[in-house]
Every structure is written in C-alpha cells, then in structure tokens.
C-alpha cells in the first residue's frame, strides 16, 4: 500500500515535470527580437501532399542576430515554404534567391514586447493550473487510499511530498517566466 502511495506521488511529479517542459518549449517559440530558428517549429509546410513541420523539410540557421536562413532540402519547396511562413503570420517577410530563403528579423516594438510578455505570463499561468491540478488529483487519490488501508501518517507524508513538488515546480515556472520576460524586454 505504501508503494502505491509513492507511485501516486511519482505520477504527480511526472505530470508537473511535463507541464514545465511544455512551458519551456512553448516559450522558445516566442521571438525576442533576435534571430531564433525555434520560432519556425510550429510552421507546417505541404510536403508532397502531407503537412510537415518546416524544420523537417529544411535546414534553419541563424548566422547572426538579425538574420535567419532557411535552406530547403528540396529546391522545389522554396515557394511553398515562403507561402507557409507568410500564412503563419509570424511578422516576417521572406526573401528567396532561388537557393534559400533569407529572413531579416525586425526589431520588436515596445508594444509587441509587452504583448509577448503578457502572452508568456498567460502560458505560465496555464502551467501553474496544470501543476495544481496534478497536486489536487494526487491528494484525492491518497485520501481514497486511507479507506483502503493506507496509514494516515503515510498519507500525510505523501501529501507533504506532493506539496513540496508543487512548490518546486511553481518556482521553476516563475524562473522561466522571469528569464523570458528579461529576454523579451531587452532591446
């Protein structure tokens, strides 16, 4: 019975880890005024009739802080990739030379920076909700386990462990958001 209680704690911790990992990946897609190839991860391209993520159809590099180069592995995709970038509404104007697509990354306006910070804080709040939901579910399961014979002191210890994990992952969310806000607001 004690092992099952520990599994409940481990499952809650895993859900919290997944939530923070998802937030970290989401924040990488936010453009902070310097060239970041990760902003193209969600862009989908029609690749021989199949919708495929752009990074799986081309090499995406940032040779300097203001330029992104996209070199398709199949040159016939240049127009399709260009259209997908425009349709994704990322705020970029692609320029192609027949070999590759060059994108000059414009500086973000103050208004756009504030908008991105607000959006990232919203993502962070959603992550915190996921963390608290994992905590609540774990505690509910632990309380039901008391009826099945789990000693109350073990249940309290496990509940405390879940709370410690919740606090730890909430702090990680705050750290990620603070770092991203600093990155976005740095001109």
N, C-alpha and C positions, 0 to 999 in steps of 0.2 A: 504494500500500500504506500509506503514511504517512497519507493522508487517511482510509482505513478505520480506522486505529488511533485517529485523532482522533474519528471518528464513534462508536467504542466508548466513548470517554471521555465524549462528549457524551450518549450514551444512558444511561450510568450516572448522570451528573449529573442528567438529567431524571427518572430513577426516584427519586433521592434527594429532589429538589425536590417531586415528587408525594407522597412519603411524609410529608415535613414539612408540606406544605399540608393533607394529610388529618388529621394530628395536630392542627393548628391549628383546623381546622373541628370536629373531634370535641371538643376542649376547650371550644369556645364553647357546647356543649350542656350543660356542667356548671353547675349552679346554684350560685352562690357567695353566697347569702344576700341578694342584691339582685335586683330585677326585671330579667330579661333575656329579651326576646322570642325569642331564638335557641333557648331550651330547647324550643320547640314545633315546631322544624323537622322532627324525626322523627315527630311525631304524624300519623297517617293518618286521614282522615275519608271516610266513604262519601258521595260527592258524585254524586247521580243514578246510583247503581249502580257507580261507579268509585272505587277507593281513591285518594285525592288527598291530598298533603301539606297540613296545616292552613294554612300561610301562603299557599297558592294559593286558599283559599276565604274568607279573612277578613283584615281589617286587624288587626295585632297591635301594640300600642303599650305603652310603659311611661311613664305620665305622672309617676310618682315612683318612688323606690327600693323601695317596698313594694307596688306595685300594677301589675297588667298588665290591659289592656283588650283584649278580642277582639270585633271588630265584624264579624259575617258579612256578606258582600255579599248573601246571600240569607237573609232572616229565618227562613225555614222550616228552616234548618240549625242553629238555636241548640241544640235538644235533641240532635241528632246530634253536634255539636261538644262539647257538655258531656259526653256519654257517652264520646267518644273520649279526652277529657282524663282522665276517671276511669279508663278502661281502660289508658291509657298508664302509670299508676302513677307519676306524677311527684311525688307528695306535695302536690298542690294540690286545693283544694275549690272548684270553680267556682260562682259565683252569677250567675244571669241575671235580668234585669229585663224580658225580652221584646224588648229592643232590642239589648243587648250582654251579653257575659259579663265579669264582673269577677272577678279572682283576686287575693286578698291573699297576698303571698308571706311565709310564716312564716320566722322566723329559724332558721338551721340549728343543730342541737345540736352539741356538741363531737364526739360520736361520729360523727355524719353527716359532719362536716367531715373527720375523719381517714379515713373510708371513701372520700370523694371524692378525697382526696389519693392514697390507695393505688391507687384505680382509675385516676386520671390517670397515675400512675407506671407502671402496667401498660401503658397505651396508649403511653406514651413508650418503654418497653422494646420493644414490638412494632415501633414505628417504627425504633428503632435496629437491630433484627434485619433489617428491610427494607433499611435503608441498607447494612448489612454484606453482605447477600445481593447487592445491586446491585454492590458492590465485588468480591466473590468472582467473580461471573459475568463482569464486565468483565476481570478479571485472567486468568481461564481462556481467554477469547476471545483476549486479547492473546498469551498463551503459545502458543496454537494457530497464531496468525498468524506466529510465528517460523518454524515449519515451512514456511509458505507463502512465506517470503522476507522477512519484516519484520526489519530490522536489530535486534540485541539492545539496542543503546543507545537506539533509538527506543522499543522495548518498555519498557525500564526507565523512561524519561522519562514515558511514558504511565501506567505503573503508579504512579509517584510522584504524578502529577497526580490519578489516581483516589484515592489515599490522602489527598491534601490535601483533596479534595472530601468524602471520608468524614469526616475530622476536622471540617471546617467545618460539615457538616450535623449531625453528632453534637452539636457545641457549640450549634447552633440549637435542637435538641431539649431540651438541658439548660436553655437560657434560657427556652424556652416553659414547661417544667415548673416552673421556679423561680417564674416570674411567676404561673402558675396556682395554685401552692401558696400563694403570698403572698396572692393574691386570695381563695382559699377560706378560709384561716385568719384573715383579717382580720375582726374582729367589728364 
